Amino acid sequence: MEPAVSAAQEGAGASLAAVFVIGFLAAAGLGSIAWYNSRRPTGWEDKERPDIVPEVDPNPHV
């Protein structure tokens, strides 16, 4: 039974690492979209939004 437990622990480590990597990428992506759609900090008011970042309506009509 030991090899099965060992294999399960190795798989759990890889799964946990994958969850962390995917979570970090999702947080960084969503944070970037939120930052680009917020008011610009001092000195950044005249900068253009990158084409890849979608524009979010601050007052959606639901």
N, CA, C, O and CB atoms as a CASP TS submission, in Angstrom:
PFRMAT TS
TARGET T0000
AUTHOR 0000-0000-0000
METHOD Language model
MODEL 1
PARENT N/A
ATOM      1  N   MET     1       0.825  -1.191   0.000  1.00  0.00           N
ATOM      2  CA  MET     1       0.000   0.000   0.000  1.00  0.00           C
ATOM      3  C   MET     1       0.872   1.259   0.000  1.00  0.00           C
ATOM      4  O   MET     1       0.400   2.333  -0.370  1.00  0.00           O
ATOM      5  CB  MET     1      -0.940  -0.004   1.210  1.00  0.00           C
ATOM      6  N   GLU     2       2.100   1.142   0.398  1.00  0.00           N
ATOM      7  CA  GLU     2       3.004   2.300   0.461  1.00  0.00           C
ATOM      8  C   GLU     2       3.201   2.967  -0.900  1.00  0.00           C
ATOM      9  O   GLU     2       3.151   4.195  -0.963  1.00  0.00           O
ATOM     10  CB  GLU     2       4.353   1.873   1.013  1.00  0.00           C
ATOM     11  N   PRO     3       3.423   2.227  -2.000  1.00  0.00           N
ATOM     12  CA  PRO     3       3.621   2.905  -3.289  1.00  0.00           C
ATOM     13  C   PRO     3       2.401   3.722  -3.716  1.00  0.00           C
ATOM     14  O   PRO     3       2.560   4.774  -4.337  1.00  0.00           O
ATOM     15  CB  PRO     3       3.947   1.884  -4.367  1.00  0.00           C
ATOM     16  N   ALA     4       1.196   3.266  -3.401  1.00  0.00           N
ATOM     17  CA  ALA     4      -0.011   4.011  -3.772  1.00  0.00           C
ATOM     18  C   ALA     4      -0.076   5.331  -3.018  1.00  0.00           C
ATOM     19  O   ALA     4      -0.444   6.356  -3.592  1.00  0.00           O
ATOM     20  CB  ALA     4      -1.275   3.176  -3.491  1.00  0.00           C
ATOM     21  N   VAL     5       0.276   5.313  -1.743  1.00  0.00           N
ATOM     22  CA  VAL     5       0.266   6.542  -0.941  1.00  0.00           C
ATOM     23  C   VAL     5       1.336   7.493  -1.449  1.00  0.00           C
ATOM     24  O   VAL     5       1.102   8.698  -1.546  1.00  0.00           O
ATOM     25  CB  VAL     5       0.491   6.228   0.559  1.00  0.00           C
ATOM     26  N   SER     6       2.498   6.964  -1.772  1.00  0.00           N
ATOM     27  CA  SER     6       3.586   7.794  -2.284  1.00  0.00           C
ATOM     28  C   SER     6       3.198   8.447  -3.608  1.00  0.00           C
ATOM     29  O   SER     6       3.468   9.630  -3.815  1.00  0.00           O
ATOM     30  CB  SER     6       4.859   6.958  -2.461  1.00  0.00           C
ATOM     31  N   ALA     7       2.574   7.695  -4.495  1.00  0.00           N
ATOM     32  CA  ALA     7       2.149   8.241  -5.787  1.00  0.00           C
ATOM     33  C   ALA     7       1.068   9.299  -5.595  1.00  0.00           C
ATOM     34  O   ALA     7       1.055  10.311  -6.297  1.00  0.00           O
ATOM     35  CB  ALA     7       1.634   7.119  -6.706  1.00  0.00           C
ATOM     36  N   ALA     8       0.170   9.069  -4.654  1.00  0.00           N
ATOM     37  CA  ALA     8      -0.892  10.047  -4.397  1.00  0.00           C
ATOM     38  C   ALA     8      -0.309  11.342  -3.850  1.00  0.00           C
ATOM     39  O   ALA     8      -0.774  12.424  -4.208  1.00  0.00           O
ATOM     40  CB  ALA     8      -1.927   9.477  -3.413  1.00  0.00           C
ATOM     41  N   GLN     9       0.693  11.250  -2.995  1.00  0.00           N
ATOM     42  CA  GLN     9       1.313  12.455  -2.439  1.00  0.00           C
ATOM     43  C   GLN     9       2.053  13.235  -3.518  1.00  0.00           C
ATOM     44  O   GLN     9       2.019  14.465  -3.518  1.00  0.00           O
ATOM     45  CB  GLN     9       2.275  12.089  -1.301  1.00  0.00           C
ATOM     46  N   GLU    10       2.716  12.546  -4.431  1.00  0.00           N
ATOM     47  CA  GLU    10       3.408  13.233  -5.525  1.00  0.00           C
ATOM     48  C   GLU    10       2.405  13.940  -6.432  1.00  0.00           C
ATOM     49  O   GLU    10       2.646  15.069  -6.860  1.00  0.00           O
ATOM     50  CB  GLU    10       4.256  12.236  -6.342  1.00  0.00           C
ATOM     51  N   GLY    11       1.303  13.298  -6.724  1.00  0.00           N
ATOM     52  CA  GLY    11       0.263  13.905  -7.555  1.00  0.00           C
ATOM     53  C   GLY    11      -0.375  15.097  -6.872  1.00  0.00           C
ATOM     54  O   GLY    11      -0.730  16.075  -7.530  1.00  0.00           O
ATOM     55  N   ALA    12      -0.523  15.024  -5.557  1.00  0.00           N
ATOM     56  CA  ALA    12      -1.115  16.132  -4.813  1.00  0.00           C
ATOM     57  C   ALA    12      -0.206  17.347  -4.854  1.00  0.00           C
ATOM     58  O   ALA    12      -0.688  18.476  -4.945  1.00  0.00           O
ATOM     59  CB  ALA    12      -1.390  15.724  -3.362  1.00  0.00           C
ATOM     60  N   GLY    13       1.094  17.137  -4.789  1.00  0.00           N
ATOM     61  CA  GLY    13       2.031  18.259  -4.854  1.00  0.00           C
ATOM     62  C   GLY    13       1.981  18.965  -6.192  1.00  0.00           C
ATOM     63  O   GLY    13       2.014  20.194  -6.252  1.00  0.00           O
ATOM     64  N   ALA    14       1.902  18.199  -7.261  1.00  0.00           N
ATOM     65  CA  ALA    14       1.817  18.789  -8.598  1.00  0.00           C
ATOM     66  C   ALA    14       0.493  19.519  -8.776  1.00  0.00           C
ATOM     67  O   ALA    14       0.452  20.596  -9.370  1.00  0.00           O
ATOM     68  CB  ALA    14       1.978  17.707  -9.681  1.00  0.00           C
ATOM     69  N   SER    15      -0.584  18.942  -8.266  1.00  0.00           N
ATOM     70  CA  SER    15      -1.892  19.592  -8.369  1.00  0.00           C
ATOM     71  C   SER    15      -1.919  20.895  -7.584  1.00  0.00           C
ATOM     72  O   SER    15      -2.465  21.894  -8.052  1.00  0.00           O
ATOM     73  CB  SER    15      -2.997  18.655  -7.869  1.00  0.00           C
ATOM     74  N   LEU    16      -1.340  20.887  -6.409  1.00  0.00           N
ATOM     75  CA  LEU    16      -1.299  22.090  -5.584  1.00  0.00           C
ATOM     76  C   LEU    16      -0.480  23.182  -6.260  1.00  0.00           C
ATOM     77  O   LEU    16      -0.865  24.351  -6.239  1.00  0.00           O
ATOM     78  CB  LEU    16      -0.719  21.773  -4.200  1.00  0.00           C
ATOM     79  N   ALA    17       0.629  22.814  -6.850  1.00  0.00           N
ATOM     80  CA  ALA    17       1.454  23.791  -7.567  1.00  0.00           C
ATOM     81  C   ALA    17       0.689  24.364  -8.755  1.00  0.00           C
ATOM     82  O   ALA    17       0.762  25.565  -9.015  1.00  0.00           O
ATOM     83  CB  ALA    17       2.772  23.144  -8.043  1.00  0.00           C
ATOM     84  N   ALA    18      -0.040  23.524  -9.473  1.00  0.00           N
ATOM     85  CA  ALA    18      -0.830  23.994 -10.618  1.00  0.00           C
ATOM     86  C   ALA    18      -1.919  24.962 -10.170  1.00  0.00           C
ATOM     87  O   ALA    18      -2.166  25.969 -10.833  1.00  0.00           O
ATOM     88  CB  ALA    18      -1.459  22.805 -11.363  1.00  0.00           C
ATOM     89  N   VAL    19      -2.566  24.665  -9.054  1.00  0.00           N
ATOM     90  CA  VAL    19      -3.604  25.565  -8.529  1.00  0.00           C
ATOM     91  C   VAL    19      -3.000  26.911  -8.163  1.00  0.00           C
ATOM     92  O   VAL    19      -3.592  27.949  -8.459  1.00  0.00           O
ATOM     93  CB  VAL    19      -4.300  24.942  -7.298  1.00  0.00           C
ATOM     94  N   PHE    20      -1.844  26.918  -7.531  1.00  0.00           N
ATOM     95  CA  PHE    20      -1.190  28.179  -7.172  1.00  0.00           C
ATOM     96  C   PHE    20      -0.810  28.985  -8.410  1.00  0.00           C
ATOM     97  O   PHE    20      -1.028  30.196  -8.450  1.00  0.00           O
ATOM     98  CB  PHE    20       0.056  27.907  -6.327  1.00  0.00           C
ATOM     99  N   VAL    21      -0.252  28.332  -9.411  1.00  0.00           N
ATOM    100  CA  VAL    21       0.167  29.039 -10.628  1.00  0.00           C
ATOM    101  C   VAL    21      -1.045  29.614 -11.355  1.00  0.00           C
ATOM    102  O   VAL    21      -1.029  30.778 -11.757  1.00  0.00           O
ATOM    103  CB  VAL    21       0.951  28.092 -11.565  1.00  0.00           C
ATOM    104  N   ILE    22      -2.087  28.816 -11.525  1.00  0.00           N
ATOM    105  CA  ILE    22      -3.292  29.293 -12.215  1.00  0.00           C
ATOM    106  C   ILE    22      -3.953  30.416 -11.417  1.00  0.00           C
ATOM    107  O   ILE    22      -4.418  31.394 -12.001  1.00  0.00           O
ATOM    108  CB  ILE    22      -4.292  28.131 -12.433  1.00  0.00           C
ATOM    109  N   GLY    23      -4.000  30.290 -10.108  1.00  0.00           N
ATOM    110  CA  GLY    23      -4.576  31.338  -9.265  1.00  0.00           C
ATOM    111  C   GLY    23      -3.797  32.632  -9.348  1.00  0.00           C
ATOM    112  O   GLY    23      -4.385  33.712  -9.407  1.00  0.00           O
ATOM    113  N   PHE    24      -2.474  32.531  -9.351  1.00  0.00           N
ATOM    114  CA  PHE    24      -1.647  33.737  -9.457  1.00  0.00           C
ATOM    115  C   PHE    24      -1.866  34.428 -10.795  1.00  0.00           C
ATOM    116  O   PHE    24      -2.018  35.648 -10.848  1.00  0.00           O
ATOM    117  CB  PHE    24      -0.160  33.390  -9.281  1.00  0.00           C
ATOM    118  N   LEU    25      -1.885  33.654 -11.876  1.00  0.00           N
ATOM    119  CA  LEU    25      -2.097  34.243 -13.198  1.00  0.00           C
ATOM    120  C   LEU    25      -3.476  34.894 -13.302  1.00  0.00           C
ATOM    121  O   LEU    25      -3.612  35.967 -13.890  1.00  0.00           O
ATOM    122  CB  LEU    25      -1.939  33.175 -14.285  1.00  0.00           C
ATOM    123  N   ALA    26      -4.490  34.257 -12.739  1.00  0.00           N
ATOM    124  CA  ALA    26      -5.837  34.838 -12.764  1.00  0.00           C
ATOM    125  C   ALA    26      -5.880  36.131 -11.954  1.00  0.00           C
ATOM    126  O   ALA    26      -6.471  37.117 -12.397  1.00  0.00           O
ATOM    127  CB  ALA    26      -6.872  33.834 -12.215  1.00  0.00           C
ATOM    128  N   ALA    27      -5.264  36.137 -10.779  1.00  0.00           N
ATOM    129  CA  ALA    27      -5.256  37.342  -9.945  1.00  0.00           C
ATOM    130  C   ALA    27      -4.494  38.473 -10.619  1.00  0.00           C
ATOM    131  O   ALA    27      -4.928  39.624 -10.578  1.00  0.00           O
ATOM    132  CB  ALA    27      -4.639  37.041  -8.576  1.00  0.00           C
ATOM    133  N   ALA    28      -3.371  38.159 -11.236  1.00  0.00           N
ATOM    134  CA  ALA    28      -2.589  39.193 -11.925  1.00  0.00           C
ATOM    135  C   ALA    28      -3.357  39.739 -13.123  1.00  0.00           C
ATOM    136  O   ALA    28      -3.347  40.947 -13.364  1.00  0.00           O
ATOM    137  CB  ALA    28      -1.227  38.631 -12.382  1.00  0.00           C
ATOM    138  N   GLY    29      -4.013  38.877 -13.866  1.00  0.00           N
ATOM    139  CA  GLY    29      -4.790  39.329 -15.025  1.00  0.00           C
ATOM    140  C   GLY    29      -5.979  40.182 -14.634  1.00  0.00           C
ATOM    141  O   GLY    29      -6.196  41.249 -15.208  1.00  0.00           O
ATOM    142  N   LEU    30      -6.751  39.724 -13.663  1.00  0.00           N
ATOM    143  CA  LEU    30      -7.909  40.500 -13.216  1.00  0.00           C
ATOM    144  C   LEU    30      -7.485  41.799 -12.540  1.00  0.00           C
ATOM    145  O   LEU    30      -8.145  42.826 -12.693  1.00  0.00           O
ATOM    146  CB  LEU    30      -8.762  39.673 -12.259  1.00  0.00           C
ATOM    147  N   GLY    31      -6.393  41.753 -11.798  1.00  0.00           N
ATOM    148  CA  GLY    31      -5.881  42.976 -11.173  1.00  0.00           C
ATOM    149  C   GLY    31      -5.427  43.989 -12.197  1.00  0.00           C
ATOM    150  O   GLY    31      -5.630  45.189 -12.014  1.00  0.00           O
ATOM    151  N   SER    32      -4.816  43.528 -13.269  1.00  0.00           N
ATOM    152  CA  SER    32      -4.387  44.437 -14.336  1.00  0.00           C
ATOM    153  C   SER    32      -5.582  45.089 -15.014  1.00  0.00           C
ATOM    154  O   SER    32      -5.561  46.288 -15.294  1.00  0.00           O
ATOM    155  CB  SER    32      -3.544  43.689 -15.372  1.00  0.00           C
ATOM    156  N   ILE    33      -6.619  44.311 -15.278  1.00  0.00           N
ATOM    157  CA  ILE    33      -7.826  44.878 -15.884  1.00  0.00           C
ATOM    158  C   ILE    33      -8.446  45.907 -14.948  1.00  0.00           C
ATOM    159  O   ILE    33      -8.852  46.980 -15.395  1.00  0.00           O
ATOM    160  CB  ILE    33      -8.849  43.766 -16.215  1.00  0.00           C
ATOM    161  N   ALA    34      -8.525  45.599 -13.671  1.00  0.00           N
ATOM    162  CA  ALA    34      -9.096  46.544 -12.706  1.00  0.00           C
ATOM    163  C   ALA    34      -8.258  47.809 -12.614  1.00  0.00           C
ATOM    164  O   ALA    34      -8.806  48.909 -12.538  1.00  0.00           O
ATOM    165  CB  ALA    34      -9.212  45.896 -11.325  1.00  0.00           C
ATOM    166  N   TRP    35      -6.948  47.668 -12.620  1.00  0.00           N
ATOM    167  CA  TRP    35      -6.076  48.842 -12.513  1.00  0.00           C
ATOM    168  C   TRP    35      -6.208  49.728 -13.741  1.00  0.00           C
ATOM    169  O   TRP    35      -6.297  50.950 -13.615  1.00  0.00           O
ATOM    170  CB  TRP    35      -4.614  48.415 -12.328  1.00  0.00           C
ATOM    171  N   TYR    36      -6.222  49.131 -14.924  1.00  0.00           N
ATOM    172  CA  TYR    36      -6.325  49.921 -16.150  1.00  0.00           C
ATOM    173  C   TYR    36      -7.686  50.602 -16.272  1.00  0.00           C
ATOM    174  O   TYR    36      -7.797  51.632 -16.936  1.00  0.00           O
ATOM    175  CB  TYR    36      -6.078  49.036 -17.367  1.00  0.00           C
ATOM    176  N   ASN    37      -8.720  50.049 -15.645  1.00  0.00           N
ATOM    177  CA  ASN    37     -10.050  50.642 -15.723  1.00  0.00           C
ATOM    178  C   ASN    37     -10.332  51.595 -14.570  1.00  0.00           C
ATOM    179  O   ASN    37     -11.406  52.195 -14.525  1.00  0.00           O
ATOM    180  CB  ASN    37     -11.093  49.557 -15.749  1.00  0.00           C
ATOM    181  N   SER    38      -9.412  51.747 -13.653  1.00  0.00           N
ATOM    182  CA  SER    38      -9.601  52.680 -12.549  1.00  0.00           C
ATOM    183  C   SER    38      -9.116  54.066 -12.960  1.00  0.00           C
ATOM    184  O   SER    38      -8.576  54.258 -14.050  1.00  0.00           O
ATOM    185  CB  SER    38      -8.855  52.194 -11.284  1.00  0.00           C
ATOM    186  N   ARG    39      -9.321  55.025 -12.062  1.00  0.00           N
ATOM    187  CA  ARG    39      -8.784  56.354 -12.344  1.00  0.00           C
ATOM    188  C   ARG    39      -7.278  56.277 -12.315  1.00  0.00           C
ATOM    189  O   ARG    39      -6.698  55.537 -11.520  1.00  0.00           O
ATOM    190  CB  ARG    39      -9.302  57.408 -11.328  1.00  0.00           C
ATOM    191  N   ARG    40      -6.649  57.036 -13.177  1.00  0.00           N
ATOM    192  CA  ARG    40      -5.196  56.987 -13.298  1.00  0.00           C
ATOM    193  C   ARG    40      -4.528  57.734 -12.152  1.00  0.00           C
ATOM    194  O   ARG    40      -5.020  58.777 -11.722  1.00  0.00           O
ATOM    195  CB  ARG    40      -4.751  57.575 -14.639  1.00  0.00           C
ATOM    196  N   PRO    41      -3.415  57.211 -11.655  1.00  0.00           N
ATOM    197  CA  PRO    41      -2.642  57.923 -10.637  1.00  0.00           C
ATOM    198  C   PRO    41      -2.018  59.190 -11.231  1.00  0.00           C
ATOM    199  O   PRO    41      -1.976  59.353 -12.450  1.00  0.00           O
ATOM    200  CB  PRO    41      -1.542  57.004 -10.049  1.00  0.00           C
ATOM    201  N   THR    42      -1.545  60.067 -10.382  1.00  0.00           N
ATOM    202  CA  THR    42      -0.918  61.306 -10.827  1.00  0.00           C
ATOM    203  C   THR    42       0.210  60.999 -11.803  1.00  0.00           C
ATOM    204  O   THR    42       1.084  60.180 -11.520  1.00  0.00           O
ATOM    205  CB  THR    42      -0.387  62.112  -9.626  1.00  0.00           C
ATOM    206  N   GLY    43       0.182  61.664 -12.952  1.00  0.00           N
ATOM    207  CA  GLY    43       1.190  61.452 -13.973  1.00  0.00           C
ATOM    208  C   GLY    43       0.793  60.439 -15.027  1.00  0.00           C
ATOM    209  O   GLY    43       1.455  60.339 -16.060  1.00  0.00           O
ATOM    210  N   TRP    44      -0.273  59.681 -14.792  1.00  0.00           N
ATOM    211  CA  TRP    44      -0.704  58.653 -15.738  1.00  0.00           C
ATOM    212  C   TRP    44      -2.024  59.023 -16.419  1.00  0.00           C
ATOM    213  O   TRP    44      -2.566  58.216 -17.174  1.00  0.00           O
ATOM    214  CB  TRP    44      -0.847  57.312 -15.023  1.00  0.00           C
ATOM    215  N   GLU    45      -2.550  60.223 -16.169  1.00  0.00           N
ATOM    216  CA  GLU    45      -3.873  60.586 -16.678  1.00  0.00           C
ATOM    217  C   GLU    45      -3.960  60.549 -18.196  1.00  0.00           C
ATOM    218  O   GLU    45      -5.004  60.190 -18.740  1.00  0.00           O
ATOM    219  CB  GLU    45      -4.245  61.956 -16.192  1.00  0.00           C
ATOM    220  N   ASP    46      -2.882  60.914 -18.897  1.00  0.00           N
ATOM    221  CA  ASP    46      -2.927  61.008 -20.353  1.00  0.00           C
ATOM    222  C   ASP    46      -2.441  59.743 -21.059  1.00  0.00           C
ATOM    223  O   ASP    46      -2.295  59.746 -22.282  1.00  0.00           O
ATOM    224  CB  ASP    46      -2.103  62.177 -20.806  1.00  0.00           C
ATOM    225  N   LYS    47      -2.190  58.676 -20.328  1.00  0.00           N
ATOM    226  CA  LYS    47      -1.708  57.431 -20.938  1.00  0.00           C
ATOM    227  C   LYS    47      -2.871  56.664 -21.563  1.00  0.00           C
ATOM    228  O   LYS    47      -3.997  56.701 -21.067  1.00  0.00           O
ATOM    229  CB  LYS    47      -0.986  56.549 -19.888  1.00  0.00           C
ATOM    230  N   GLU    48      -2.580  55.982 -22.642  1.00  0.00           N
ATOM    231  CA  GLU    48      -3.595  55.203 -23.350  1.00  0.00           C
ATOM    232  C   GLU    48      -3.754  53.817 -22.730  1.00  0.00           C
ATOM    233  O   GLU    48      -2.804  53.244 -22.198  1.00  0.00           O
ATOM    234  CB  GLU    48      -3.232  55.079 -24.835  1.00  0.00           C
ATOM    235  N   ARG    49      -4.967  53.296 -22.810  1.00  0.00           N
ATOM    236  CA  ARG    49      -5.255  51.943 -22.345  1.00  0.00           C
ATOM    237  C   ARG    49      -4.747  50.961 -23.405  1.00  0.00           C
ATOM    238  O   ARG    49      -4.981  51.185 -24.592  1.00  0.00           O
ATOM    239  CB  ARG    49      -6.795  51.744 -22.073  1.00  0.00           C
ATOM    240  N   PRO    50      -4.063  49.886 -23.016  1.00  0.00           N
ATOM    241  CA  PRO    50      -3.630  48.889 -24.001  1.00  0.00           C
ATOM    242  C   PRO    50      -4.841  48.259 -24.701  1.00  0.00           C
ATOM    243  O   PRO    50      -5.910  48.133 -24.104  1.00  0.00           O
ATOM    244  CB  PRO    50      -2.774  47.792 -23.320  1.00  0.00           C
ATOM    245  N   ASP    51      -4.670  47.872 -25.948  1.00  0.00           N
ATOM    246  CA  ASP    51      -5.772  47.300 -26.723  1.00  0.00           C
ATOM    247  C   ASP    51      -6.283  45.986 -26.144  1.00  0.00           C
ATOM    248  O   ASP    51      -7.447  45.635 -26.335  1.00  0.00           O
ATOM    249  CB  ASP    51      -5.335  47.082 -28.150  1.00  0.00           C
ATOM    250  N   ILE    52      -5.428  45.263 -25.443  1.00  0.00           N
ATOM    251  CA  ILE    52      -5.813  43.949 -24.926  1.00  0.00           C
ATOM    252  C   ILE    52      -6.728  44.050 -23.701  1.00  0.00           C
ATOM    253  O   ILE    52      -7.415  43.086 -23.365  1.00  0.00           O
ATOM    254  CB  ILE    52      -4.569  43.147 -24.571  1.00  0.00           C
ATOM    255  N   VAL    53      -6.743  45.208 -23.031  1.00  0.00           N
ATOM    256  CA  VAL    53      -7.530  45.383 -21.810  1.00  0.00           C
ATOM    257  C   VAL    53      -8.941  45.840 -22.187  1.00  0.00           C
ATOM    258  O   VAL    53      -9.096  46.882 -22.825  1.00  0.00           O
ATOM    259  CB  VAL    53      -6.851  46.413 -20.846  1.00  0.00           C
ATOM    260  N   PRO    54      -9.975  45.079 -21.804  1.00  0.00           N
ATOM    261  CA  PRO    54     -11.342  45.483 -22.145  1.00  0.00           C
ATOM    262  C   PRO    54     -11.793  46.673 -21.302  1.00  0.00           C
ATOM    263  O   PRO    54     -11.360  46.836 -20.161  1.00  0.00           O
ATOM    264  CB  PRO    54     -12.310  44.307 -21.953  1.00  0.00           C
ATOM    265  N   GLU    55     -12.667  47.504 -21.876  1.00  0.00           N
ATOM    266  CA  GLU    55     -13.204  48.634 -21.128  1.00  0.00           C
ATOM    267  C   GLU    55     -14.406  48.142 -20.327  1.00  0.00           C
ATOM    268  O   GLU    55     -15.277  47.456 -20.862  1.00  0.00           O
ATOM    269  CB  GLU    55     -13.599  49.815 -22.080  1.00  0.00           C
ATOM    270  N   VAL    56     -14.447  48.496 -19.047  1.00  0.00           N
ATOM    271  CA  VAL    56     -15.516  48.069 -18.158  1.00  0.00           C
ATOM    272  C   VAL    56     -16.367  49.279 -17.820  1.00  0.00           C
ATOM    273  O   VAL    56     -15.842  50.316 -17.416  1.00  0.00           O
ATOM    274  CB  VAL    56     -14.953  47.403 -16.870  1.00  0.00           C
ATOM    275  N   ASP    57     -17.693  49.154 -17.985  1.00  0.00           N
ATOM    276  CA  ASP    57     -18.606  50.251 -17.674  1.00  0.00           C
ATOM    277  C   ASP    57     -18.764  50.339 -16.157  1.00  0.00           C
ATOM    278  O   ASP    57     -19.195  49.369 -15.534  1.00  0.00           O
ATOM    279  CB  ASP    57     -19.992  50.048 -18.371  1.00  0.00           C
ATOM    280  N   PRO    58     -18.421  51.499 -15.537  1.00  0.00           N
ATOM    281  CA  PRO    58     -18.506  51.610 -14.079  1.00  0.00           C
ATOM    282  C   PRO    58     -19.940  51.625 -13.565  1.00  0.00           C
ATOM    283  O   PRO    58     -20.172  51.306 -12.399  1.00  0.00           O
ATOM    284  CB  PRO    58     -17.799  52.859 -13.621  1.00  0.00           C
ATOM    285  N   ASN    59     -20.913  51.990 -14.409  1.00  0.00           N
ATOM    286  CA  ASN    59     -22.324  52.035 -14.007  1.00  0.00           C
ATOM    287  C   ASN    59     -23.165  51.195 -14.964  1.00  0.00           C
ATOM    288  O   ASN    59     -23.884  51.739 -15.803  1.00  0.00           O
ATOM    289  CB  ASN    59     -22.841  53.499 -13.975  1.00  0.00           C
ATOM    290  N   PRO    60     -23.078  49.883 -14.842  1.00  0.00           N
ATOM    291  CA  PRO    60     -23.855  49.048 -15.769  1.00  0.00           C
ATOM    292  C   PRO    60     -25.354  49.178 -15.496  1.00  0.00           C
ATOM    293  O   PRO    60     -25.781  49.259 -14.344  1.00  0.00           O
ATOM    294  CB  PRO    60     -23.423  47.569 -15.656  1.00  0.00           C
ATOM    295  N   HIS    61     -26.132  49.196 -16.554  1.00  0.00           N
ATOM    296  CA  HIS    61     -27.591  49.272 -16.425  1.00  0.00           C
ATOM    297  C   HIS    61     -28.132  47.851 -16.406  1.00  0.00           C
ATOM    298  O   HIS    61     -28.301  47.221 -17.450  1.00  0.00           O
ATOM    299  CB  HIS    61     -28.235  50.108 -17.594  1.00  0.00           C
ATOM    300  N   VAL    62     -28.395  47.365 -15.220  1.00  0.00           N
ATOM    301  CA  VAL    62     -28.818  45.970 -15.062  1.00  0.00           C
ATOM    302  C   VAL    62     -30.301  45.840 -15.199  1.00  0.00           C
ATOM    303  O   VAL    62     -30.836  44.736 -15.095  1.00  0.00           O
ATOM    304  CB  VAL    62     -28.380  45.418 -13.726  1.00  0.00           C
TER
END
